[in-house]
Amino acid sequence: MHRNDPQRRQTREERERLSPGLIGFLVGLAVALLWVLFGFWRLLFILALSAIGYYIGVRYFRDRDAFKKLIDKIFPPGMFR
């Protein structure tokens, strides 16, 4: 078997990716720890702010022009550019 064999490289890439089960476990663990540390209502508040941050990140930071338009909506045009 050759070192740069495409089949061997593919299996190595598959092992390096996180499995959905591991990701689910880590998310569940984080939520459980937050619940124990902060309580239910503070946990909901933290999760709501995290979801809003995720949405803003996906929506506006993926495209530089969309981010510039968002900044122009919040602040006067050209103020920070």
N, CA, C and O atoms as a GROMACS GRO file, in nm:
protein
  324
    1MET      N    1   0.084  -0.117   0.000
    1MET     CA    2   0.000   0.000   0.000
    1MET      C    3   0.089   0.124   0.000
    1MET      O    4   0.184   0.133   0.078
    2HIS      N    5   0.059   0.215  -0.084
    2HIS     CA    6   0.136   0.337  -0.098
    2HIS      C    7   0.098   0.437   0.009
    2HIS      O    8  -0.015   0.437   0.058
    3ARG      N    9   0.191   0.523   0.046
    3ARG     CA   10   0.165   0.621   0.152
    3ARG      C   11   0.060   0.723   0.112
    3ARG      O   12  -0.019   0.765   0.196
    4ASN      N   13   0.056   0.764  -0.014
    4ASN     CA   14  -0.039   0.865  -0.061
    4ASN      C   15  -0.160   0.802  -0.128
    4ASN      O   16  -0.222   0.864  -0.215
    5ASP      N   17  -0.193   0.684  -0.090
    5ASP     CA   18  -0.308   0.614  -0.147
    5ASP      C   19  -0.436   0.691  -0.114
    5ASP      O   20  -0.458   0.723   0.003
    6PRO      N   21  -0.520   0.722  -0.214
    6PRO     CA   22  -0.642   0.801  -0.188
    6PRO      C   23  -0.736   0.735  -0.088
    6PRO      O   24  -0.801   0.805  -0.009
    7GLN      N   25  -0.746   0.603  -0.090
    7GLN     CA   26  -0.836   0.534   0.003
    7GLN      C   27  -0.787   0.552   0.147
    7GLN      O   28  -0.867   0.574   0.238
    8ARG      N   29  -0.658   0.542   0.168
    8ARG     CA   30  -0.602   0.559   0.302
    8ARG      C   31  -0.619   0.703   0.350
    8ARG      O   32  -0.648   0.726   0.467
    9ARG      N   33  -0.602   0.799   0.261
    9ARG     CA   34  -0.618   0.940   0.296
    9ARG      C   35  -0.762   0.970   0.334
    9ARG      O   36  -0.787   1.048   0.425
   10GLN      N   37  -0.858   0.908   0.265
   10GLN     CA   38  -0.999   0.929   0.293
   10GLN      C   39  -1.035   0.877   0.432
   10GLN      O   40  -1.108   0.944   0.506
   11THR      N   41  -0.987   0.760   0.469
   11THR     CA   42  -1.018   0.707   0.601
   11THR      C   43  -0.956   0.791   0.712
   11THR      O   44  -1.014   0.805   0.819
   12ARG      N   45  -0.837   0.846   0.688
   12ARG     CA   46  -0.773   0.934   0.786
   12ARG      C   47  -0.855   1.060   0.805
   12ARG      O   48  -0.870   1.107   0.918
   13GLU      N   49  -0.908   1.118   0.697
   13GLU     CA   50  -0.991   1.237   0.706
   13GLU      C   51  -1.121   1.207   0.780
   13GLU      O   52  -1.171   1.290   0.856
   14GLU      N   53  -1.176   1.088   0.759
   14GLU     CA   54  -1.300   1.050   0.828
   14GLU      C   55  -1.276   1.038   0.978
   14GLU      O   56  -1.363   1.075   1.057
   15ARG      N   57  -1.162   0.988   1.018
   15ARG     CA   58  -1.131   0.974   1.160
   15ARG      C   59  -1.108   1.109   1.226
   15ARG      O   60  -1.139   1.126   1.344
   16GLU      N   61  -1.054   1.206   1.152
   16GLU     CA   62  -1.023   1.337   1.208
   16GLU      C   63  -1.148   1.420   1.234
   16GLU      O   64  -1.148   1.506   1.321
   17ARG      N   65  -1.255   1.395   1.160
   17ARG     CA   66  -1.379   1.470   1.182
   17ARG      C   67  -1.447   1.422   1.309
   17ARG      O   68  -1.437   1.304   1.346
   18LEU      N   69  -1.516   1.514   1.376
   18LEU     CA   70  -1.590   1.477   1.496
   18LEU      C   71  -1.718   1.406   1.456
   18LEU      O   72  -1.787   1.448   1.363
   19SER      N   73  -1.749   1.300   1.525
   19SER     CA   74  -1.871   1.227   1.494
   19SER      C   75  -1.990   1.302   1.554
   19SER      O   76  -1.974   1.373   1.652
   20PRO      N   77  -2.109   1.286   1.496
   20PRO     CA   78  -2.229   1.352   1.550
   20PRO      C   79  -2.257   1.311   1.695
   20PRO      O   80  -2.306   1.393   1.773
   21GLY      N   81  -2.228   1.187   1.730
   21GLY     CA   82  -2.249   1.143   1.868
   21GLY      C   83  -2.160   1.218   1.966
   21GLY      O   84  -2.205   1.255   2.075
   22LEU      N   85  -2.035   1.240   1.929
   22LEU     CA   86  -1.943   1.313   2.015
   22LEU      C   87  -1.985   1.460   2.028
   22LEU      O   88  -1.980   1.517   2.136
   23ILE      N   89  -2.026   1.519   1.919
   23ILE     CA   90  -2.073   1.658   1.923
   23ILE      C   91  -2.197   1.669   2.011
   23ILE      O   92  -2.206   1.761   2.092
   24GLY      N   93  -2.291   1.577   1.997
   24GLY     CA   94  -2.410   1.577   2.081
   24GLY      C   95  -2.377   1.560   2.228
   24GLY      O   96  -2.436   1.624   2.314
   25PHE      N   97  -2.281   1.473   2.256
   25PHE     CA   98  -2.237   1.452   2.394
   25PHE      C   99  -2.178   1.580   2.452
   25PHE      O  100  -2.211   1.617   2.565
   26LEU      N  101  -2.093   1.647   2.377
   26LEU     CA  102  -2.029   1.769   2.426
   26LEU      C  103  -2.130   1.881   2.447
   26LEU      O  104  -2.122   1.955   2.546
   27VAL      N  105  -2.226   1.894   2.357
   27VAL     CA  106  -2.331   1.995   2.374
   27VAL      C  107  -2.416   1.963   2.496
   27VAL      O  108  -2.446   2.052   2.576
   28GLY      N  109  -2.454   1.838   2.512
   28GLY     CA  110  -2.532   1.797   2.629
   28GLY      C  111  -2.458   1.819   2.759
   28GLY      O  112  -2.517   1.863   2.858
   29LEU      N  113  -2.330   1.790   2.760
   29LEU     CA  114  -2.248   1.812   2.878
   29LEU      C  115  -2.240   1.961   2.912
   29LEU      O  116  -2.252   1.998   3.029
   30ALA      N  117  -2.221   2.044   2.811
   30ALA     CA  118  -2.213   2.188   2.834
   30ALA      C  119  -2.345   2.242   2.889
   30ALA      O  120  -2.345   2.324   2.981
   31VAL      N  121  -2.457   2.198   2.833
   31VAL     CA  122  -2.588   2.243   2.881
   31VAL      C  123  -2.611   2.197   3.024
   31VAL      O  124  -2.661   2.274   3.107
   32ALA      N  125  -2.576   2.075   3.056
   32ALA     CA  126  -2.594   2.023   3.191
   32ALA      C  127  -2.508   2.101   3.292
   32ALA      O  128  -2.555   2.132   3.402
   33LEU      N  129  -2.386   2.131   3.256
   33LEU     CA  130  -2.300   2.208   3.346
   33LEU      C  131  -2.353   2.349   3.366
   33LEU      O  132  -2.351   2.401   3.478
   34LEU      N  133  -2.401   2.412   3.259
   34LEU     CA  134  -2.459   2.545   3.273
   34LEU      C  135  -2.583   2.542   3.362
   34LEU      O  136  -2.603   2.632   3.443
   35TRP      N  137  -2.664   2.440   3.347
   35TRP     CA  138  -2.786   2.427   3.427
   35TRP      C  139  -2.750   2.414   3.576
   35TRP      O  140  -2.810   2.479   3.662
   36VAL      N  141  -2.652   2.331   3.605
   36VAL     CA  142  -2.610   2.311   3.744
   36VAL      C  143  -2.549   2.439   3.801
   36VAL      O  144  -2.576   2.474   3.916
   37LEU      N  145  -2.469   2.508   3.723
   37LEU     CA  146  -2.401   2.627   3.772
   37LEU      C  147  -2.493   2.748   3.786
   37LEU      O  148  -2.482   2.822   3.884
   38PHE      N  149  -2.584   2.768   3.690
   38PHE     CA  150  -2.660   2.892   3.685
   38PHE      C  151  -2.809   2.877   3.712
   38PHE      O  152  -2.874   2.976   3.745
   39GLY      N  153  -2.864   2.760   3.701
   39GLY     CA  154  -3.008   2.742   3.717
   39GLY      C  155  -3.078   2.748   3.582
   39GLY      O  156  -3.017   2.778   3.479
   40PHE      N  157  -3.208   2.717   3.584
   40PHE     CA  158  -3.284   2.701   3.460
   40PHE      C  159  -3.301   2.831   3.383
   40PHE      O  160  -3.276   2.835   3.262
   41TRP      N  161  -3.345   2.940   3.449
   41TRP     CA  162  -3.377   3.063   3.378
   41TRP      C  163  -3.253   3.131   3.324
   41TRP      O  164  -3.255   3.185   3.214
   42ARG      N  165  -3.146   3.128   3.399
   42ARG     CA  166  -3.020   3.184   3.348
   42ARG      C  167  -2.966   3.101   3.234
   42ARG      O  168  -2.906   3.154   3.141
   43LEU      N  169  -2.987   2.970   3.241
   43LEU     CA  170  -2.948   2.883   3.131
   43LEU      C  171  -3.023   2.920   3.004
   43LEU      O  172  -2.963   2.930   2.897
   44LEU      N  173  -3.154   2.941   3.015
   44LEU     CA  174  -3.232   2.981   2.897
   44LEU      C  175  -3.184   3.115   2.842
   44LEU      O  176  -3.177   3.133   2.720
   45PHE      N  177  -3.152   3.207   2.929
   45PHE     CA  178  -3.100   3.337   2.885
   45PHE      C  179  -2.968   3.320   2.811
   45PHE      O  180  -2.949   3.380   2.705
   46ILE      N  181  -2.877   3.241   2.864
   46ILE     CA  182  -2.748   3.217   2.799
   46ILE      C  183  -2.768   3.149   2.664
   46ILE      O  184  -2.702   3.185   2.566
   47LEU      N  185  -2.857   3.050   2.657
   47LEU     CA  186  -2.882   2.981   2.531
   47LEU      C  187  -2.947   3.074   2.428
   47LEU      O  188  -2.915   3.066   2.309
   48ALA      N  189  -3.037   3.162   2.473
   48ALA     CA  190  -3.100   3.257   2.381
   48ALA      C  191  -2.996   3.353   2.323
   48ALA      O  192  -2.996   3.378   2.203
   49LEU      N  193  -2.910   3.406   2.407
   49LEU     CA  194  -2.806   3.496   2.358
   49LEU      C  195  -2.707   3.424   2.266
   49LEU      O  196  -2.658   3.481   2.169
   50SER      N  197  -2.679   3.299   2.298
   50SER     CA  198  -2.590   3.221   2.211
   50SER      C  199  -2.652   3.197   2.075
   50SER      O  200  -2.584   3.205   1.972
   51ALA      N  201  -2.782   3.167   2.073
   51ALA     CA  202  -2.852   3.145   1.946
   51ALA      C  203  -2.855   3.274   1.863
   51ALA      O  204  -2.837   3.269   1.741
   52ILE      N  205  -2.877   3.387   1.928
   52ILE     CA  206  -2.875   3.515   1.856
   52ILE      C  207  -2.736   3.542   1.800
   52ILE      O  208  -2.723   3.586   1.686
   53GLY      N  209  -2.634   3.516   1.879
   53GLY     CA  210  -2.497   3.534   1.832
   53GLY      C  211  -2.463   3.442   1.716
   53GLY      O  212  -2.395   3.484   1.622
   54TYR      N  213  -2.510   3.319   1.722
   54TYR     CA  214  -2.487   3.225   1.611
   54TYR      C  215  -2.555   3.275   1.484
   54TYR      O  216  -2.496   3.271   1.376
   55TYR      N  217  -2.679   3.321   1.497
   55TYR     CA  218  -2.754   3.371   1.381
   55TYR      C  219  -2.682   3.491   1.319
   55TYR      O  220  -2.666   3.498   1.197
   56ILE      N  221  -2.640   3.584   1.402
   56ILE     CA  222  -2.569   3.702   1.351
   56ILE      C  223  -2.439   3.661   1.284
   56ILE      O  224  -2.403   3.713   1.179
   57GLY      N  225  -2.369   3.567   1.345
   57GLY     CA  226  -2.244   3.521   1.286
   57GLY      C  227  -2.262   3.455   1.151
   57GLY      O  228  -2.186   3.481   1.058
   58VAL      N  229  -2.363   3.371   1.141
   58VAL     CA  230  -2.388   3.302   1.014
   58VAL      C  231  -2.439   3.399   0.909
   58VAL      O  232  -2.399   3.393   0.793
   59ARG      N  233  -2.527   3.488   0.950
   59ARG     CA  234  -2.594   3.578   0.855
   59ARG      C  235  -2.502   3.689   0.806
   59ARG      O  236  -2.501   3.719   0.687
   60TYR      N  237  -2.426   3.750   0.895
   60TYR     CA  238  -2.354   3.871   0.859
   60TYR      C  239  -2.204   3.855   0.845
   60TYR      O  240  -2.143   3.927   0.765
   61PHE      N  241  -2.142   3.766   0.917
   61PHE     CA  242  -1.996   3.756   0.909
   61PHE      C  243  -1.949   3.665   0.796
   61PHE      O  244  -1.830   3.663   0.766
   62ARG      N  245  -2.038   3.591   0.735
   62ARG     CA  246  -1.999   3.507   0.623
   62ARG      C  247  -1.968   3.592   0.500
   62ARG      O  248  -1.878   3.560   0.422
   63ASP      N  249  -2.042   3.702   0.484
   63ASP     CA  250  -2.026   3.788   0.368
   63ASP      C  251  -1.984   3.927   0.416
   63ASP      O  252  -2.055   3.989   0.496
   64ARG      N  253  -1.870   3.977   0.369
   64ARG     CA  254  -1.820   4.108   0.413
   64ARG      C  255  -1.915   4.221   0.375
   64ARG      O  256  -1.932   4.316   0.452
   65ASP      N  257  -1.977   4.213   0.258
   65ASP     CA  258  -2.068   4.319   0.216
   65ASP      C  259  -2.192   4.325   0.305
   65ASP      O  260  -2.240   4.434   0.337
   66ALA      N  261  -2.243   4.210   0.345
   66ALA     CA  262  -2.358   4.208   0.435
   66ALA      C  263  -2.322   4.269   0.570
   66ALA      O  264  -2.403   4.338   0.631
   67PHE      N  265  -2.201   4.243   0.617
   67PHE     CA  266  -2.156   4.301   0.744
   67PHE      C  267  -2.142   4.452   0.732
   67PHE      O  268  -2.179   4.525   0.824
   68LYS      N  269  -2.090   4.499   0.620
   68LYS     CA  270  -2.078   4.644   0.600
   68LYS      C  271  -2.216   4.710   0.595
   68LYS      O  272  -2.234   4.819   0.648
   69LYS      N  273  -2.312   4.644   0.532
   69LYS     CA  274  -2.448   4.698   0.527
   69LYS      C  275  -2.509   4.703   0.667
   69LYS      O  276  -2.579   4.799   0.701
   70LEU      N  277  -2.483   4.601   0.750
   70LEU     CA  278  -2.533   4.600   0.887
   70LEU      C  279  -2.472   4.716   0.967
   70LEU      O  280  -2.544   4.784   1.041
   71ILE      N  281  -2.343   4.738   0.952
   71ILE     CA  282  -2.278   4.849   1.023
   71ILE      C  283  -2.333   4.983   0.975
   71ILE      O  284  -2.353   5.074   1.055
   72ASP      N  285  -2.359   4.995   0.843
   72ASP     CA  286  -2.416   5.119   0.792
   72ASP      C  287  -2.559   5.141   0.842
   72ASP      O  288  -2.602   5.256   0.857
   73LYS      N  289  -2.634   5.034   0.869
   73LYS     CA  290  -2.768   5.049   0.926
   73LYS      C  291  -2.761   5.097   1.071
   73LYS      O  292  -2.843   5.178   1.114
   74ILE      N  293  -2.664   5.047   1.145
   74ILE     CA  294  -2.653   5.081   1.287
   74ILE      C  295  -2.592   5.220   1.304
   74ILE      O  296  -2.643   5.300   1.382
   75PHE      N  297  -2.485   5.248   1.234
   75PHE     CA  298  -2.413   5.375   1.246
   75PHE      C  299  -2.429   5.454   1.115
   75PHE      O  300  -2.463   5.396   1.012
   76PRO      N  301  -2.405   5.583   1.118
   76PRO     CA  302  -2.412   5.662   0.994
   76PRO      C  303  -2.314   5.607   0.890
   76PRO      O  304  -2.204   5.564   0.926
   77PRO      N  305  -2.352   5.607   0.762
   77PRO     CA  306  -2.265   5.550   0.657
   77PRO      C  307  -2.127   5.619   0.656
   77PRO      O  308  -2.116   5.741   0.663
   78GLY      N  309  -2.026   5.537   0.648
   78GLY     CA  310  -1.890   5.586   0.638
   78GLY      C  311  -1.827   5.624   0.770
   78GLY      O  312  -1.712   5.669   0.772
   79MET      N  313  -1.896   5.607   0.880
   79MET     CA  314  -1.843   5.648   1.009
   79MET      C  315  -1.722   5.562   1.052
   79MET      O  316  -1.628   5.614   1.111
   80PHE      N  317  -1.725   5.434   1.022
   80PHE     CA  318  -1.620   5.344   1.065
   80PHE      C  319  -1.544   5.282   0.948
   80PHE      O  320  -1.478   5.180   0.965
   81ARG      N  321  -1.553   5.343   0.830
   81ARG     CA  322  -1.477   5.290   0.717
   81ARG      C  323  -1.393   5.398   0.658
   81ARG      O  324  -1.322   5.375   0.560
   0.00000   0.00000   0.00000
